[in-house]
Amino acid sequence: MPQDSSAPRDAADTGRDGAAGANPPAARSEDATLFHPDNRRRSPDHARVYALYELVYTLVDFLAAACFIGGSVMFFFDSLMMPGTWAFLVGSLLFAAKPSLRLARELTYLRMGDVDRLAKRYEQ
């Protein structure tokens, strides 16, 4: 018989008011997977890493947009065609860096989880 997906799996799946999914449980270190949305809630350190990477990600986004806008404006003038081409190239590289930032953040989370798991093994 299939399990009702709307029913909470355990007590940790219910929020303070008892509603299922109101406060999703944070991923445990042994459950940590890449790109899991709850990774940033695992600890205050994870939250700080998330905030730092989001800040860098947003900065890269703005720089890429500025390069594309600048390149577009430069293309209106024949004398600025070459710098405009370089601006487009730099903007493209910045956009290409964005998925790398997300992957780096997730790998940082995994390293942080491994330290926690190793510390627990040492304590036992």
N, CA, C and O atoms as a printed pandas DataFrame, in Angstrom:
     atom_number atom_name residue_name chain_id  residue_number  x_coord  y_coord  z_coord
0              1         N          MET        A               1    0.848   -1.173    0.000
1              2        CA          MET        A               1    0.000    0.000    0.000
2              3         C          MET        A               1    0.894    1.236    0.000
3              4         O          MET        A               1    1.777    1.345    0.851
4              5         N          PRO        A               2    0.689    2.178   -0.937
5              6        CA          PRO        A               2    1.544    3.367   -0.989
6              7         C          PRO        A               2    1.319    4.262    0.212
7              8         O          PRO        A               2    0.205    4.411    0.715
8              9         N          GLN        A               3    2.429    4.855    0.654
9             10        CA          GLN        A               3    2.375    5.743    1.811
10            11         C          GLN        A               3    1.826    7.090    1.392
11            12         O          GLN        A               3    2.141    7.580    0.307
12            13         N          ASP        A               4    1.005    7.696    2.243
13            14        CA          ASP        A               4    0.444    9.009    1.981
14            15         C          ASP        A               4    1.561   10.036    2.046
15            16         O          ASP        A               4    2.173   10.229    3.096
16            17         N          SER        A               5    1.835   10.711    0.897
17            18        CA          SER        A               5    2.951   11.659    0.865
18            19         C          SER        A               5    2.664   12.921    1.659
19            20         O          SER        A               5    3.590   13.669    1.972
20            21         N          SER        A               6    1.386   13.180    1.997
21            22        CA          SER        A               6    1.076   14.382    2.759
22            23         C          SER        A               6    1.278   14.179    4.254
23            24         O          SER        A               6    1.340   15.151    5.007
24            25         N          ALA        A               7    1.380   12.931    4.692
25            26        CA          ALA        A               7    1.577   12.657    6.112
26            27         C          ALA        A               7    3.050   12.815    6.468
27            28         O          ALA        A               7    3.918   12.425    5.688
28            29         N          PRO        A               8    3.345   13.390    7.651
29            30        CA          PRO        A               8    4.747   13.538    8.043
30            31         C          PRO        A               8    5.391   12.171    8.246
31            32         O          PRO        A               8    4.751   11.229    8.714
32            33         N          ARG        A               9    6.677   12.082    7.883
33            34        CA          ARG        A               9    7.408   10.825    8.024
34            35         C          ARG        A               9    7.750   10.550    9.478
35            36         O          ARG        A               9    7.731    9.397    9.908
36            37         N          ASP        A              10    8.061   11.580   10.235
37            38        CA          ASP        A              10    8.333   11.429   11.660
38            39         C          ASP        A              10    8.090   12.761   12.343
39            40         O          ASP        A              10    7.695   13.731   11.696
40            41         N          ALA        A              11    8.320   12.813   13.624
41            42        CA          ALA        A              11    8.027   14.031   14.388
42            43         C          ALA        A              11    8.843   15.219   13.912
43            44         O          ALA        A              11    8.393   16.359   14.033
44            45         N          ALA        A              12   10.036   14.980   13.373
45            46        CA          ALA        A              12   10.888   16.083   12.930
46            47         C          ALA        A              12   10.321   16.779   11.707
47            48         O          ALA        A              12   10.706   17.910   11.409
48            49         N          ASP        A              13    9.396   16.116   10.977
49            50        CA          ASP        A              13    8.828   16.700    9.777
50            51         C          ASP        A              13    7.697   17.675   10.058
51            52         O          ASP        A              13    7.215   18.333    9.136
52            53         N          THR        A              14    7.263   17.784   11.302
53            54        CA          THR        A              14    6.178   18.696   11.617
54            55         C          THR        A              14    6.734   19.970   12.218
55            56         O          THR        A              14    7.765   19.964   12.891
56            57         N          GLY        A              15    6.032   21.063   11.963
57            58        CA          GLY        A              15    6.459   22.346   12.502
58            59         C          GLY        A              15    6.035   22.496   13.943
59            60         O          GLY        A              15    5.497   21.561   14.537
60            61         N          ARG        A              16    6.277   23.681   14.519
61            62        CA          ARG        A              16    5.917   23.940   15.907
62            63         C          ARG        A              16    4.414   23.798   16.129
63            64         O          ARG        A              16    3.955   23.395   17.197
64            65         N          ASP        A              17    3.660   24.145   15.077
65            66        CA          ASP        A              17    2.210   24.052   15.214
66            67         C          ASP        A              17    1.676   22.677   14.840
67            68         O          ASP        A              17    0.463   22.465   14.841
68            69         N          GLY        A              18    2.565   21.739   14.519
69            70        CA          GLY        A              18    2.163   20.382   14.191
70            71         C          GLY        A              18    1.844   20.187   12.727
71            72         O          GLY        A              18    1.548   19.067   12.311
72            73         N          ALA        A              19    1.897   21.248   11.925
73            74        CA          ALA        A              19    1.589   21.117   10.508
74            75         C          ALA        A              19    2.757   20.474    9.776
75            76         O          ALA        A              19    3.914   20.839    9.982
76            77         N          ALA        A              20    2.442   19.532    8.937
77            78        CA          ALA        A              20    3.492   18.844    8.181
78            79         C          ALA        A              20    4.177   19.827    7.247
79            80         O          ALA        A              20    3.516   20.605    6.559
80            81         N          GLY        A              21    5.501   19.789    7.224
81            82        CA          GLY        A              21    6.279   20.608    6.310
82            83         C          GLY        A              21    6.422   22.056    6.721
83            84         O          GLY        A              21    7.040   22.828    5.989
84            85         N          ALA        A              22    5.882   22.462    7.855
85            86        CA          ALA        A              22    5.958   23.864    8.266
86            87         C          ALA        A              22    7.393   24.277    8.535
87            88         O          ALA        A              22    7.813   25.368    8.149
88            89         N          ASN        A              23    8.138   23.420    9.188
89            90        CA          ASN        A              23    9.558   23.664    9.432
90            91         C          ASN        A              23   10.312   22.419    8.974
91            92         O          ASN        A              23   10.487   21.484    9.755
92            93         N          PRO        A              24   10.763   22.394    7.715
93            94        CA          PRO        A              24   11.408   21.180    7.233
94            95         C          PRO        A              24   12.651   20.874    8.054
95            96         O          PRO        A              24   13.368   21.790    8.458
96            97         N          PRO        A              25   12.914   19.594    8.305
97            98        CA          PRO        A              25   14.078   19.237    9.106
98            99         C          PRO        A              25   15.364   19.565    8.369
99           100         O          PRO        A              25   15.434   19.446    7.146
100          101         N          ALA        A              26   16.376   19.976    9.111
101          102        CA          ALA        A              26   17.678   20.232    8.510
102          103         C          ALA        A              26   18.306   18.901    8.141
103          104         O          ALA        A              26   18.107   17.898    8.826
104          105         N          ALA        A              27   19.061   18.899    7.062
105          106        CA          ALA        A              27   19.718   17.670    6.628
106          107         C          ALA        A              27   20.777   17.273    7.642
107          108         O          ALA        A              27   21.553   18.111    8.102
108          109         N          ARG        A              28   20.804   16.003    7.985
109          110        CA          ARG        A              28   21.830   15.499    8.889
110          111         C          ARG        A              28   23.083   15.245    8.079
111          112         O          ARG        A              28   23.006   15.068    6.864
112          113         N          SER        A              29   24.251   15.223    8.738
113          114        CA          SER        A              29   25.507   15.066    8.005
114          115         C          SER        A              29   25.535   13.778    7.214
115          116         O          SER        A              29   26.095   13.743    6.118
116          117         N          GLU        A              30   24.936   12.700    7.749
117          118        CA          GLU        A              30   24.947   11.454    6.995
118          119         C          GLU        A              30   23.964   11.508    5.829
119          120         O          GLU        A              30   24.064   10.697    4.908
120          121         N          ASP        A              31   23.002   12.460    5.848
121          122        CA          ASP        A              31   22.033   12.613    4.774
122          123         C          ASP        A              31   22.430   13.706    3.790
123          124         O          ASP        A              31   21.723   13.922    2.806
124          125         N          ALA        A              32   23.518   14.387    4.020
125          126        CA          ALA        A              32   23.895   15.525    3.197
126          127         C          ALA        A              32   24.132   15.089    1.756
127          128         O          ALA        A              32   24.881   14.151    1.483
128          129         N          THR        A              33   23.482   15.787    0.856
129          130        CA          THR        A              33   23.672   15.554   -0.559
130          131         C          THR        A              33   23.920   16.889   -1.230
131          132         O          THR        A              33   23.553   17.942   -0.708
132          133         N          LEU        A              34   24.534   16.833   -2.370
133          134        CA          LEU        A              34   24.784   18.065   -3.104
134          135         C          LEU        A              34   23.473   18.748   -3.471
135          136         O          LEU        A              34   22.514   18.092   -3.876
136          137         N          PHE        A              35   23.440   20.048   -3.328
137          138        CA          PHE        A              35   22.340   20.915   -3.731
138          139         C          PHE        A              35   21.022   20.639   -2.989
139          140         O          PHE        A              35   19.946   20.958   -3.494
140          141         N          HIS        A              36   21.111   20.050   -1.799
141          142        CA          HIS        A              36   19.896   19.865   -0.994
142          143         C          HIS        A              36   19.531   21.219   -0.397
143          144         O          HIS        A              36   20.391   21.879    0.187
144          145         N          PRO        A              37   18.282   21.648   -0.528
145          146        CA          PRO        A              37   17.910   22.987   -0.065
146          147         C          PRO        A              37   18.093   23.220    1.429
147          148         O          PRO        A              37   18.215   24.369    1.855
148          149         N          ASP        A              38   18.114   22.160    2.237
149          150        CA          ASP        A              38   18.262   22.336    3.679
150          151         C          ASP        A              38   19.710   22.370    4.146
151          152         O          ASP        A              38   19.961   22.541    5.339
152          153         N          ASN        A              39   20.661   22.215    3.244
153          154        CA          ASN        A              39   22.075   22.222    3.650
154          155         C          ASN        A              39   22.447   23.504    4.376
155          156         O          ASN        A              39   23.228   23.471    5.327
156          157         N          ARG        A              40   21.906   24.619    3.947
157          158        CA          ARG        A              40   22.274   25.905    4.560
158          159         C          ARG        A              40   21.746   26.057    5.974
159          160         O          ARG        A              40   22.178   26.959    6.692
160          161         N          ARG        A              41   20.820   25.199    6.399
161          162        CA          ARG        A              41   20.228   25.293    7.733
162          163         C          ARG        A              41   20.839   24.315    8.726
163          164         O          ARG        A              41   20.353   24.202    9.852
164          165         N          ARG        A              42   21.879   23.615    8.339
165          166        CA          ARG        A              42   22.433   22.575    9.203
166          167         C          ARG        A              42   23.112   23.132   10.437
167          168         O          ARG        A              42   23.104   22.487   11.486
168          169         N          SER        A              43   23.697   24.309   10.339
169          170        CA          SER        A              43   24.374   24.915   11.479
170          171         C          SER        A              43   24.571   26.400   11.194
171          172         O          SER        A              43   24.392   26.840   10.059
172          173         N          PRO        A              44   24.937   27.176   12.212
173          174        CA          PRO        A              44   25.251   28.593   11.968
174          175         C          PRO        A              44   26.429   28.757   10.992
175          176         O          PRO        A              44   26.451   29.704   10.206
176          177         N          ASP        A              45   27.398   27.847   11.039
177          178        CA          ASP        A              45   28.523   27.915   10.094
178          179         C          ASP        A              45   28.034   27.701    8.665
179          180         O          ASP        A              45   28.494   28.378    7.746
180          181         N          HIS        A              46   27.117   26.775    8.474
181          182        CA          HIS        A              46   26.566   26.537    7.146
182          183         C          HIS        A              46   25.820   27.777    6.654
183          184         O          HIS        A              46   25.901   28.129    5.477
184          185         N          ALA        A              47   25.101   28.428    7.548
185          186        CA          ALA        A              47   24.371   29.639    7.174
186          187         C          ALA        A              47   25.329   30.750    6.759
187          188         O          ALA        A              47   25.055   31.488    5.813
188          189         N          ARG        A              48   26.458   30.871    7.469
189          190        CA          ARG        A              48   27.455   31.885    7.107
190          191         C          ARG        A              48   28.077   31.577    5.741
191          192         O          ARG        A              48   28.278   32.483    4.933
192          193         N          VAL        A              49   28.377   30.315    5.486
193          194        CA          VAL        A              49   28.933   29.923    4.182
194          195         C          VAL        A              49   27.927   30.246    3.083
195          196         O          VAL        A              49   28.288   30.781    2.035
196          197         N          TYR        A              50   26.671   29.918    3.331
197          198        CA          TYR        A              50   25.624   30.204    2.346
198          199         C          TYR        A              50   25.565   31.707    2.049
199          200         O          TYR        A              50   25.532   32.114    0.888
200          201         N          ALA        A              51   25.552   32.521    3.097
201          202        CA          ALA        A              51   25.465   33.973    2.919
202          203         C          ALA        A              51   26.660   34.513    2.145
203          204         O          ALA        A              51   26.502   35.363    1.269
204          205         N          LEU        A              52   27.855   34.023    2.464
205          206        CA          LEU        A              52   29.054   34.483    1.767
206          207         C          LEU        A              52   29.011   34.128    0.280
207          208         O          LEU        A              52   29.290   34.970   -0.573
208          209         N          TYR        A              53   28.662   32.887   -0.021
209          210        CA          TYR        A              53   28.597   32.476   -1.423
210          211         C          TYR        A              53   27.488   33.210   -2.171
211          212         O          TYR        A              53   27.655   33.543   -3.345
212          213         N          GLU        A              54   26.368   33.464   -1.518
213          214        CA          GLU        A              54   25.295   34.210   -2.172
214          215         C          GLU        A              54   25.725   35.645   -2.468
215          216         O          GLU        A              54   25.370   36.206   -3.505
216          217         N          LEU        A              55   26.487   36.230   -1.556
217          218        CA          LEU        A              55   27.005   37.576   -1.781
218          219         C          LEU        A              55   27.937   37.603   -2.987
219          220         O          LEU        A              55   27.815   38.475   -3.847
220          221         N          VAL        A              56   28.862   36.657   -3.054
221          222        CA          VAL        A              56   29.792   36.584   -4.184
222          223         C          VAL        A              56   29.027   36.298   -5.475
223          224         O          VAL        A              56   29.312   36.896   -6.512
224          225         N          TYR        A              57   28.061   35.387   -5.414
225          226        CA          TYR        A              57   27.257   35.034   -6.579
226          227         C          TYR        A              57   26.533   36.267   -7.127
227          228         O          TYR        A              57   26.503   36.488   -8.337
228          229         N          THR        A              58   25.953   37.064   -6.232
229          230        CA          THR        A              58   25.244   38.272   -6.648
230          231         C          THR        A              58   26.206   39.296   -7.232
231          232         O          THR        A              58   25.881   39.958   -8.218
232          233         N          LEU        A              59   27.383   39.434   -6.637
233          234        CA          LEU        A              59   28.382   40.355   -7.170
234          235         C          LEU        A              59   28.799   39.940   -8.577
235          236         O          LEU        A              59   28.902   40.789   -9.462
236          237         N          VAL        A              60   29.038   38.659   -8.795
237          238        CA          VAL        A              60   29.401   38.164  -10.123
238          239         C          VAL        A              60   28.274   38.434  -11.110
239          240         O          VAL        A              60   28.525   38.799  -12.259
240          241         N          ASP        A              61   27.029   38.255  -10.664
241          242        CA          ASP        A              61   25.878   38.534  -11.518
242          243         C          ASP        A              61   25.851   39.997  -11.963
243          244         O          ASP        A              61   25.660   40.285  -13.144
244          245         N          PHE        A              62   26.041   40.912  -11.020
245          246        CA          PHE        A              62   26.037   42.336  -11.356
246          247         C          PHE        A              62   27.207   42.700  -12.275
247          248         O          PHE        A              62   27.035   43.474  -13.217
248          249         N          LEU        A              63   28.383   42.150  -12.010
249          250        CA          LEU        A              63   29.543   42.438  -12.870
250          251         C          LEU        A              63   29.316   41.927  -14.294
251          252         O          LEU        A              63   29.653   42.602  -15.266
252          253         N          ALA        A              64   28.745   40.739  -14.403
253          254        CA          ALA        A              64   28.454   40.196  -15.730
254          255         C          ALA        A              64   27.454   41.083  -16.465
255          256         O          ALA        A              64   27.631   41.376  -17.648
256          257         N          ALA        A              65   26.408   41.508  -15.770
257          258        CA          ALA        A              65   25.409   42.381  -16.389
258          259         C          ALA        A              65   26.045   43.701  -16.819
259          260         O          ALA        A              65   25.755   44.210  -17.901
260          261         N          ALA        A              66   26.913   44.252  -15.970
261          262        CA          ALA        A              66   27.595   45.505  -16.322
262          263         C          ALA        A              66   28.464   45.326  -17.561
263          264         O          ALA        A              66   28.523   46.214  -18.411
264          265         N          CYS        A              67   29.135   44.192  -17.666
265          266        CA          CYS        A              67   29.960   43.936  -18.854
266          267         C          CYS        A              67   29.096   43.858  -20.115
267          268         O          CYS        A              67   29.468   44.400  -21.156
268          269         N          PHE        A              68   27.968   43.199  -20.026
269          270        CA          PHE        A              68   27.096   43.092  -21.195
270          271         C          PHE        A              68   26.477   44.429  -21.565
271          272         O          PHE        A              68   26.361   44.753  -22.747
272          273         N          ILE        A              69   26.079   45.205  -20.570
273          274        CA          ILE        A              69   25.527   46.539  -20.867
274          275         C          ILE        A              69   26.614   47.425  -21.466
275          276         O          ILE        A              69   26.391   48.103  -22.470
276          277         N          GLY        A              70   27.793   47.415  -20.843
277          278        CA          GLY        A              70   28.902   48.212  -21.377
278          279         C          GLY        A              70   29.284   47.779  -22.781
279          280         O          GLY        A              70   29.516   48.619  -23.650
280          281         N          GLY        A              71   29.349   46.477  -23.006
281          282        CA          GLY        A              71   29.668   45.976  -24.346
282          283         C          GLY        A              71   28.624   46.382  -25.366
283          284         O          GLY        A              71   28.955   46.706  -26.507
284          285         N          SER        A              72   27.366   46.364  -24.960
285          286        CA          SER        A              72   26.293   46.763  -25.876
286          287         C          SER        A              72   26.420   48.234  -26.259
287          288         O          SER        A              72   26.257   48.591  -27.426
288          289         N          VAL        A              73   26.707   49.076  -25.290
289          290        CA          VAL        A              73   26.880   50.503  -25.569
290          291         C          VAL        A              73   28.098   50.716  -26.462
291          292         O          VAL        A              73   28.047   51.521  -27.392
292          293         N          MET        A              74   29.197   50.004  -26.191
293          294        CA          MET        A              74   30.411   50.155  -26.999
294          295         C          MET        A              74   30.177   49.747  -28.453
295          296         O          MET        A              74   30.835   50.269  -29.354
296          297         N          PHE        A              75   29.256   48.830  -28.688
297          298        CA          PHE        A              75   28.995   48.382  -30.051
298          299         C          PHE        A              75   28.324   49.463  -30.898
299          300         O          PHE        A              75   28.254   49.321  -32.119
300          301         N          PHE        A              76   27.835   50.526  -30.287
301          302        CA          PHE        A              76   27.272   51.631  -31.062
302          303         C          PHE        A              76   28.357   52.463  -31.737
303          304         O          PHE        A              76   28.067   53.233  -32.653
304          305         N          PHE        A              77   29.589   52.317  -31.299
305          306        CA          PHE        A              77   30.690   53.131  -31.830
306          307         C          PHE        A              77   31.728   52.208  -32.457
307          308         O          PHE        A              77   32.198   51.261  -31.826
308          309         N          ASP        A              78   32.081   52.500  -33.720
309          310        CA          ASP        A              78   33.061   51.668  -34.430
310          311         C          ASP        A              78   34.410   51.636  -33.712
311          312         O          ASP        A              78   35.085   50.606  -33.700
312          313         N          SER        A              79   34.799   52.752  -33.120
313          314        CA          SER        A              79   36.109   52.812  -32.457
314          315         C          SER        A              79   36.142   51.965  -31.173
315          316         O          SER        A              79   37.224   51.638  -30.686
316          317         N          LEU        A              80   34.991   51.612  -30.627
317          318        CA          LEU        A              80   34.932   50.837  -29.384
318          319         C          LEU        A              80   34.477   49.388  -29.613
319          320         O          LEU        A              80   34.147   48.677  -28.664
320          321         N          MET        A              81   34.464   48.962  -30.875
321          322        CA          MET        A              81   33.995   47.607  -31.185
322          323         C          MET        A              81   34.853   46.541  -30.506
323          324         O          MET        A              81   34.315   45.582  -29.953
324          325         N          MET        A              82   36.174   46.693  -30.536
325          326        CA          MET        A              82   37.063   45.690  -29.924
326          327         C          MET        A              82   36.911   45.654  -28.397
327          328         O          MET        A              82   36.772   44.564  -27.843
328          329         N          PRO        A              83   36.931   46.794  -27.693
329          330        CA          PRO        A              83   36.687   46.730  -26.245
330          331         C          PRO        A              83   35.303   46.170  -25.919
331          332         O          PRO        A              83   35.137   45.491  -24.905
332          333         N          GLY        A              84   34.309   46.445  -26.765
333          334        CA          GLY        A              84   32.976   45.896  -26.557
334          335         C          GLY        A              84   32.976   44.376  -26.663
335          336         O          GLY        A              84   32.290   43.686  -25.908
336          337         N          THR        A              85   33.760   43.866  -27.617
337          338        CA          THR        A              85   33.881   42.415  -27.765
338          339         C          THR        A              85   34.518   41.811  -26.522
339          340         O          THR        A              85   34.085   40.760  -26.048
340          341         N          TRP        A              86   35.538   42.467  -25.994
341          342        CA          TRP        A              86   36.185   41.973  -24.769
342          343         C          TRP        A              86   35.226   42.034  -23.582
343          344         O          TRP        A              86   35.223   41.145  -22.730
344          345         N          ALA        A              87   34.414   43.089  -23.532
345          346        CA          ALA        A              87   33.433   43.199  -22.442
346          347         C          ALA        A              87   32.437   42.035  -22.498
347          348         O          ALA        A              87   32.069   41.479  -21.463
348          349         N          PHE        A              88   32.006   41.671  -23.709
349          350        CA          PHE        A              88   31.113   40.519  -23.848
350          351         C          PHE        A              88   31.795   39.231  -23.419
351          352         O          PHE        A              88   31.176   38.378  -22.783
352          353         N          LEU        A              89   33.061   39.089  -23.764
353          354        CA          LEU        A              89   33.791   37.883  -23.382
354          355         C          LEU        A              89   33.915   37.796  -21.854
355          356         O          LEU        A              89   33.684   36.736  -21.272
356          357         N          VAL        A              90   34.277   38.899  -21.213
357          358        CA          VAL        A              90   34.410   38.912  -19.751
358          359         C          VAL        A              90   33.054   38.623  -19.107
359          360         O          VAL        A              90   32.971   37.854  -18.150
360          361         N          GLY        A              91   31.994   39.237  -19.631
361          362        CA          GLY        A              91   30.653   38.968  -19.102
362          363         C          GLY        A              91   30.276   37.504  -19.243
363          364         O          GLY        A              91   29.669   36.931  -18.338
364          365         N          SER        A              92   30.623   36.898  -20.357
365          366        CA          SER        A              92   30.334   35.475  -20.567
366          367         C          SER        A              92   31.115   34.613  -19.588
367          368         O          SER        A              92   30.579   33.640  -19.058
368          369         N          LEU        A              93   32.363   34.953  -19.342
369          370        CA          LEU        A              93   33.164   34.196  -18.375
370          371         C          LEU        A              93   32.600   34.325  -16.962
371          372         O          LEU        A              93   32.602   33.366  -16.189
372          373         N          LEU        A              94   32.118   35.522  -16.639
373          374        CA          LEU        A              94   31.504   35.711  -15.324
374          375         C          LEU        A              94   30.235   34.878  -15.184
375          376         O          LEU        A              94   29.994   34.273  -14.140
376          377         N          PHE        A              95   29.429   34.850  -16.233
377          378        CA          PHE        A              95   28.231   34.005  -16.176
378          379         C          PHE        A              95   28.602   32.532  -16.078
379          380         O          PHE        A              95   27.907   31.763  -15.413
380          381         N          ALA        A              96   29.680   32.133  -16.727
381          382        CA          ALA        A              96   30.136   30.741  -16.646
382          383         C          ALA        A              96   30.649   30.406  -15.247
383          384         O          ALA        A              96   30.612   29.244  -14.841
384          385         N          ALA        A              97   31.123   31.396  -14.512
385          386        CA          ALA        A              97   31.638   31.158  -13.160
386          387         C          ALA        A              97   30.519   30.887  -12.151
387          388         O          ALA        A              97   30.769   30.296  -11.100
388          389         N          LYS        A              98   29.308   31.305  -12.454
389          390        CA          LYS        A              98   28.216   31.165  -11.488
390          391         C          LYS        A              98   27.944   29.720  -11.077
391          392         O          LYS        A              98   27.835   29.461   -9.878
392          393         N          PRO        A              99   27.829   28.768  -11.996
393          394        CA          PRO        A              99   27.622   27.384  -11.544
394          395         C          PRO        A              99   28.811   26.848  -10.754
395          396         O          PRO        A              99   28.649   26.011   -9.867
396          397         N          SER        A             100   29.999   27.333  -11.081
397          398        CA          SER        A             100   31.190   26.918  -10.329
398          399         C          SER        A             100   31.109   27.394   -8.885
399          400         O          SER        A             100   31.534   26.685   -7.973
400          401         N          LEU        A             101   30.568   28.583   -8.671
401          402        CA          LEU        A             101   30.388   29.089   -7.308
402          403         C          LEU        A             101   29.400   28.219   -6.533
403          404         O          LEU        A             101   29.626   27.920   -5.360
404          405         N          ARG        A             102   28.326   27.819   -7.169
405          406        CA          ARG        A             102   27.339   26.956   -6.504
406          407         C          ARG        A             102   27.977   25.605   -6.137
407          408         O          ARG        A             102   27.772   25.093   -5.036
408          409         N          LEU        A             103   28.741   25.044   -7.059
409          410        CA          LEU        A             103   29.398   23.770   -6.779
410          411         C          LEU        A             103   30.423   23.924   -5.654
411          412         O          LEU        A             103   30.519   23.058   -4.784
412          413         N          ALA        A             104   31.180   25.006   -5.664
413          414        CA          ALA        A             104   32.168   25.244   -4.605
414          415         C          ALA        A             104   31.478   25.350   -3.244
415          416         O          ALA        A             104   31.987   24.835   -2.249
416          417         N          ARG        A             105   30.320   26.018   -3.198
417          418        CA          ARG        A             105   29.574   26.127   -1.949
418          419         C          ARG        A             105   29.149   24.745   -1.458
419          420         O          ARG        A             105   29.297   24.432   -0.277
420          421         N          GLU        A             106   28.629   23.929   -2.351
421          422        CA          GLU        A             106   28.176   22.596   -1.961
422          423         C          GLU        A             106   29.340   21.716   -1.510
423          424         O          GLU        A             106   29.194   20.938   -0.567
424          425         N          LEU        A             107   30.474   21.828   -2.160
425          426        CA          LEU        A             107   31.648   21.060   -1.739
426          427         C          LEU        A             107   32.147   21.533   -0.374
427          428         O          LEU        A             107   32.637   20.734    0.424
428          429         N          THR        A             108   32.019   22.832   -0.110
429          430        CA          THR        A             108   32.367   23.360    1.215
430          431         C          THR        A             108   31.441   22.760    2.267
431          432         O          THR        A             108   31.896   22.376    3.344
432          433         N          TYR        A             109   30.137   22.675    1.965
433          434        CA          TYR        A             109   29.189   22.045    2.886
434          435         C          TYR        A             109   29.587   20.601    3.164
435          436         O          TYR        A             109   29.582   20.158    4.313
436          437         N          LEU        A             110   29.930   19.875    2.114
437          438        CA          LEU        A             110   30.300   18.467    2.305
438          439         C          LEU        A             110   31.530   18.331    3.196
439          440         O          LEU        A             110   31.582   17.458    4.063
440          441         N          ARG        A             111   32.512   19.191    2.981
441          442        CA          ARG        A             111   33.712   19.162    3.841
442          443         C          ARG        A             111   33.330   19.458    5.281
443          444         O          ARG        A             111   33.845   18.821    6.200
444          445         N          MET        A             112   32.444   20.407    5.489
445          446        CA          MET        A             112   32.023   20.751    6.845
446          447         C          MET        A             112   31.300   19.570    7.481
447          448         O          MET        A             112   31.490   19.306    8.669
448          449         N          GLY        A             113   30.480   18.858    6.724
449          450        CA          GLY        A             113   29.773   17.698    7.239
450          451         C          GLY        A             113   30.719   16.570    7.584
451          452         O          GLY        A             113   30.502   15.867    8.571
452          453         N          ASP        A             114   31.771   16.377    6.791
453          454        CA          ASP        A             114   32.744   15.323    7.066
454          455         C          ASP        A             114   33.460   15.582    8.374
455          456         O          ASP        A             114   33.722   14.648    9.132
456          457         N          VAL        A             115   33.780   16.831    8.649
457          458        CA          VAL        A             115   34.447   17.163    9.911
458          459         C          VAL        A             115   33.533   16.818   11.080
459          460         O          VAL        A             115   33.978   16.254   12.080
460          461         N          ASP        A             116   32.249   17.160   10.948
461          462        CA          ASP        A             116   31.288   16.837   12.013
462          463         C          ASP        A             116   31.201   15.326   12.226
463          464         O          ASP        A             116   31.199   14.852   13.363
464          465         N          ARG        A             117   31.129   14.580   11.135
465          466        CA          ARG        A             117   30.999   13.129   11.236
466          467         C          ARG        A             117   32.262   12.515   11.840
467          468         O          ARG        A             117   32.170   11.602   12.660
468          469         N          LEU        A             118   33.432   13.002   11.449
469          470        CA          LEU        A             118   34.679   12.485   11.995
470          471         C          LEU        A             118   34.792   12.819   13.496
471          472         O          LEU        A             118   35.280   12.000   14.275
472          473         N          ALA        A             119   34.349   13.997   13.890
473          474        CA          ALA        A             119   34.394   14.387   15.295
474          475         C          ALA        A             119   33.498   13.452   16.129
475          476         O          ALA        A             119   33.867   13.059   17.235
476          477         N          LYS        A             120   32.333   13.106   15.595
477          478        CA          LYS        A             120   31.435   12.194   16.311
478          479         C          LYS        A             120   32.057   10.819   16.447
479          480         O          LYS        A             120   31.917   10.182   17.491
480          481         N          ARG        A             121   32.737   10.351   15.422
481          482        CA          ARG        A             121   33.414    9.047   15.507
482          483         C          ARG        A             121   34.495    9.069   16.573
483          484         O          ARG        A             121   34.659    8.099   17.313
484          485         N          TYR        A             122   35.233   10.167   16.655
485          486        CA          TYR        A             122   36.321   10.282   17.623
486          487         C          TYR        A             122   35.776   10.271   19.048
487          488         O          TYR        A             122   36.387    9.693   19.947
488          489         N          GLU        A             123   34.609   10.920   19.255
489          490        CA          GLU        A             123   34.008   10.981   20.593
490          491         C          GLU        A             123   33.519    9.610   21.054
491          492         O          GLU        A             123   33.456    9.355   22.256
492          493         N          GLN        A             124   33.179    8.739   20.135
493          494        CA          GLN        A             124   32.646    7.415   20.516
494          495         C          GLN        A             124   33.749    6.529   20.827
495          496         O          GLN        A             124   33.530    5.367   21.170
